[in-house]
Amino acid sequence: MSKGFDEMRKAKEESYFEKKNREALARLAKKKEEEKPRISPVSGEPMEQVALHGVVIDKCPVSGGIWLDAGELEELMDIAAKGEGKEGSTVYSFFKSLTGTP
């Protein structure tokens, strides 16, 4: 029964973050229409904006560097604090998505 509950919890968590990412991407699309892309301080190339657990962050496509705007780190830390610190948790997913590993 515990395994079933864990699977249900994980499915709900994934659904929640999918919804948050869709919302963030919609905000991102609107924002892209209004402003120029930011330039990577490392490569000089335009950075791409990606949604990470509902938070839009800037990522250099060349170096893989991540830049956060004011308040974004705190948002990600709040999300991570709600995780359980084990595989399958928000923290684990966060670092996996930053590194791009499967």
C-alpha positions in Angstrom: 0.0 0.0 0.0 2.9 2.3 0.7 4.3 1.9 -2.7 0.9 2.7 -4.3 0.7 5.9 -2.2 4.2 6.9 -3.2 3.4 6.4 -6.9 0.3 8.4 -6.5 2.1 11.2 -4.7 4.8 11.3 -7.4 2.3 11.4 -10.2 0.5 14.3 -8.5 3.8 16.1 -8.0 4.8 15.6 -11.6 1.4 16.9 -12.7 1.7 19.9 -10.5 5.1 20.8 -11.9 4.0 20.2 -15.5 1.2 22.7 -14.9 3.7 25.2 -13.3 6.0 24.8 -16.3 3.2 25.4 -18.8 2.3 28.6 -16.9 5.9 29.7 -16.8 6.4 29.0 -20.5 3.3 31.1 -21.2 4.7 33.9 -19.2 8.0 33.4 -21.0 6.4 33.6 -24.4 4.7 36.9 -23.5 7.9 38.2 -22.0 9.9 37.3 -25.2 7.6 39.4 -27.2 8.3 42.4 -25.0 12.1 42.3 -24.5 15.4 41.3 -26.1 17.2 38.1 -25.1 19.9 38.4 -22.5 23.5 37.8 -23.5 25.6 35.2 -21.7 28.5 36.8 -19.9 30.5 33.7 -20.6 30.0 33.1 -24.4 28.4 36.3 -25.5 25.6 34.3 -27.1 21.9 34.9 -26.4 20.8 32.8 -23.4 17.8 30.6 -23.6 15.1 30.7 -21.0 13.9 27.5 -19.5 11.2 26.6 -17.0 12.5 24.7 -13.9 9.7 23.6 -11.6 7.7 26.6 -12.7 10.5 29.1 -12.3 11.9 30.7 -15.5 15.7 30.8 -15.5 18.3 31.9 -18.0 20.7 29.2 -19.4 23.7 29.7 -21.6 23.4 27.2 -24.5 27.2 27.1 -25.0 28.6 26.9 -21.5 25.5 25.4 -19.7 25.8 28.2 -17.1 22.6 29.1 -15.2 21.7 32.7 -14.2 18.9 33.5 -11.8 17.1 36.8 -11.4 16.2 38.3 -8.0 14.0 36.0 -6.0 14.4 33.0 -8.3 16.9 31.3 -6.0 14.6 31.7 -3.1 11.7 30.2 -5.1 13.8 27.2 -6.0 15.0 26.8 -2.5 11.4 26.8 -1.2 10.5 24.1 -3.7 13.5 22.1 -2.7 12.7 22.5 1.0 9.4 20.8 0.4 11.1 17.7 -1.1 12.2 14.8 1.0 15.9 14.8 0.1 15.8 11.4 -1.6 15.7 10.1 -5.1 12.4 11.1 -6.8 12.2 14.3 -4.6 12.2 17.8 -5.9 15.8 18.4 -4.9 16.9 15.3 -6.8 14.9 16.3 -9.9 16.2 19.8 -9.7 19.9 18.8 -9.9 19.1 16.2 -12.5 17.4 18.8 -14.7 20.3 21.2 -14.3 22.9 18.7 -15.4 20.8 17.3 -18.2 21.4 13.7 -17.2 18.7 11.1 -17.6 
